[in-house]
Amino acid sequence: MSSPGIGARDDAEGTRLGVSVMLATTTAFAVMDALTKHVATLYPAPQILWIRYMIFSLYGLGVTLRRRGKRALYSNAPWLQIARGLLLTVEILMFIVAFRHLPLADIQAIAGAGPLVTTALSVPILKETVGIRRWSAIGVGIVGLLIIIRPGFAHFNPLLLLPLAGIVLYALYQVLTRVVARHDHPDTTVLYTGLVGLVAMTLVGPFFWKTPDATGLTLMLTIGVIGLTGHALLIKALALAPASVLQPLNYTMIVWAVIFGYIFYGDLPDIPTVVGAFIIVAGGLYTFHRERVRAETS
């Protein structure tokens, strides 16, 4: 018989390790974004994403086929898998273009509203119940977005609509991922995610191809490897600690964006962007808190 408290200590240790891995995950994604911003000024976005999907698909194909064999290729909801794969592809393209033209901190501040958008979309699509407190948090997040984007004002930059559209597409992708989880094994979903994106970019990429030099090719391959590493770390983190504990750590991406944006590109967010980011983060953290409370009481 185990001693009292052993299981609790093991859970606490796993959570601490999961938090450490999650912080490494956000660092990896922040580095990838900073590199992407540089490479996007040199090469077309479809070309960059095409190479990323080549790397991701090779990995996904190898891992899933080793685990499940040819069964991984069979989906009970193929059109749903294709739809979510295309949503992710277009979303990433939008962010790559945004990285080329906008400061990293501005993009990450807007991206911070992603969980709020996902919560809102879960109501009509997943038929989930969202109480007045979480709707209020979503409303607060929208106020933060309006402060950052400033529509109708002299400083309004229409390019800020790119990451805004991107988070809507990513929220739809996440909601559809929850739906497809009812039909397919996770390995099948991972495989379709990579293959759908690869096929889509193979059809589009050649029209935007610009032959890279050795440095450019190395940077694009590095972006792909870092992205793959980040996803692997994310999976490991979620295996170690509850998602409700880890998800708020995604907001450290805003801190990294400010640091990297200033060091490498001389960008600093203005006061309205900082205020809007704080409001969005507050709304997002409250949403995570309410979801955790609901999970504990259900």
GILINNOR-V460208 format. One record per helix or strand of 3 or more residues. SS is the DSSP state (H for helix, E for strand). FROM is the first residue (numbers start at 0). TO is the last residue. If there is no record, write none. Layout:
# GILINNOR-V460208
SS_FROM_TO, SS_FROM_TO
This chain:
# GILINNOR-V460208
H_5_39, H_44_72, H_77_100, H_103_110, H_113_125, H_131_148, H_159_179, H_185_207, H_213_239, H_242_264, H_270_296
